[in-house]
Amino acid sequence: MGLVLVLLLGGVAWAGGVALTGGVASGVPGCSPGCECDADSALCRTGGPAAPRPLPPRLAALSLIGWRVPVLSEGAFADTPDLQLLGGRGVSPLSPHCPPSLITGGRLGTIGDGAFAGLVLLEYLFLEDNDIGSIVPSALRGLRGLRHLSLANNRLETLPRGLFQGLETLTQLDLRGNPFVCDCRLRWLVTWLGGAAPPPSEAGRCRGPPQHQGTPLAQLQPRDFQCMASELRPFQSLPFSSLAAEPFGQGGQVGVALAQPFAGACALLEWDQLGGRFRAPTVVNGSSPVACHPLQLGGTFLLVVAQLAGGSSVWRRAGGPGSPFVLLQTLGTGRLRRPHAVASARLGGQWYLGVADSSKGGTSTVFRWGGRGFYPHQALRPWHRDTHLEFLELGGRPAMVVCSGGRRPLVYRWSGGSFAPHTDIPHVPDVYAAKHFRLRGHVFLCLTRFLGDAKVMRWEGSMFREVQQVPARGSMVFQPLTLANQRYVILGNDFAPTRLFRLGERGPLEAAQELLLPTPRAFVPVTVGHRHFLVAASFRGATQIYRHVTVDLGD
């Protein structure tokens, strides 16, 4: 090949016994200052911020020592298309008499897109000890003859998927001395190494995470990575606001009842099989509904409509899905002045309905189903500022938590056919709402306060105790739910992104995702076949529907 041996001895390069001490070797034109050249090779010391120019156009080997290039970009070696060796250490594999070349002792920073474009003859590429921190996926494109690649002793924590695409001739790879984080981003590399023939013996080791620390990459398997993750993705936006949302099922169909106080209606959101979207074909008109509570009693489908004005009422569906509703009764005449929330429960074989009233003159009331309507059963302790109530079970007995403005939540327990005050929940005044969930045999409450941190409380046998708090100023909903057999808690906020937390089997809530959703008030999971959705009611924005999807972080 006509290459001349170049040795670095005492700062003087020797080419075939001829000393090269200046910028241009004797008889070799076009050698950049700071470089030592002969007809086939060049050695350049300490420069930047780009590859040296000019250089002899017929170079086959090039060494750069101490160069500082923040980004090695496309066309960096366009003037030397005949390069076969760029960098190297020791005797070159091109020939036992080729120069000991290297790109080393510098700072290359980032290897950019097409940094070696045009070097179709390049077979050996050595980028060692250069403090390289990142490489773009297309950095090596066009190197269709590359056989040996070394990225040893840099600061690479990962390599981008697709980096070796098109390098079918690559047989030797050296990745030693890099602080690789062996997570899902590197699963592709482990798969690639497993299919390489022969497998690289110097693929490097994992610096982290702890379970893989010190493990050679070549010994890992794709199954060693847990890369499946779930997230919510926007699916549909409905052109109306809603205050409350509750799920229902009838005749094998599932849906969501939405309270729309501005529109003066309760809309029943259902899945359209033909259109593959949600729509609201059924509407129950009212004046200012704040809660539309669906309830299936045997073969009777009821809708409790709690309103700020015009009186609350109970409606009955005349037939199956899609049939109209007819008025069944007026609810709580004289008792309910400003209803705020509605909940129901089956206690002792009977159905009960609880309505929280937030007016100064009204009283929160528990109603009992009498066969033809709901009738007053018990007036709760008067406070006149109740905002929410939640039925649950504590210690095997029915119970109820009532939230109120200006005082701590009150826990009632079922006794002798009615609810008796049992205890309050300390240190959390002005709780707007309480939602419960069960985990490992324990009962937990999610408490939200508009002017304070949200709380997760656990029942300890006689009272609730705090186990976690979440910054939540501006929040009015802190709701546990299950989507695709995965458990979450979602925190809606009026002034910040809504936050989705993953509820694991052990430990505190773990942040999973943020959603840009204005003034959220309620969230309802809906399953349609094998698809899972989350309906999000927004008080001052469009009602949003998200689809729950599982993604592979290793792709």
Secondary structure, DSSP 8 states (H G I E B T S, - for coil): -----EEEETTEEEETTEEE-SSS-TT-----TTEEE-SSEEEEES--SS------TT-SEEEEES-B-SEE-TTTTTT-TT-SEES-SSS-TT-TTS----EESSB--EE-TTTTTT-TT--EEEB-SS---EE-TTTTTT-TT--EEE--SS--S---TTTTTT-TT--EEE-TT--EE-SGGGHHHHHHHHH-SS--SB--BEEESGGGTT-BGGG--GGG---EEEEEEEEEEESS--SEEEEEEETTEEEEEEEETTTTEEEEEEEETTTTEEEEEEEEE-SSEEEEEEEEETTEEEEEEEESSS-EEEEEESSSTT--EEEEEEESTTT-SSEEEEEEEEETTEEEEEEEE-SSS---EEEEE-SSSEEEEEE----S-EEEEEEEEETTEEEEEEEETTS--EEEEEETTEEEEEEE-TT--S--EEEEEEETTEEEEEEE-TTS-EEEEEE-SSSEEEEEEE--TTEEEEEEEEETTEEEEEEEESSS-EEEEE--SSSS-EEEEEE--SSEEEEEEEEETTEEEEEEEESSS-EEEEEEEEEETT-
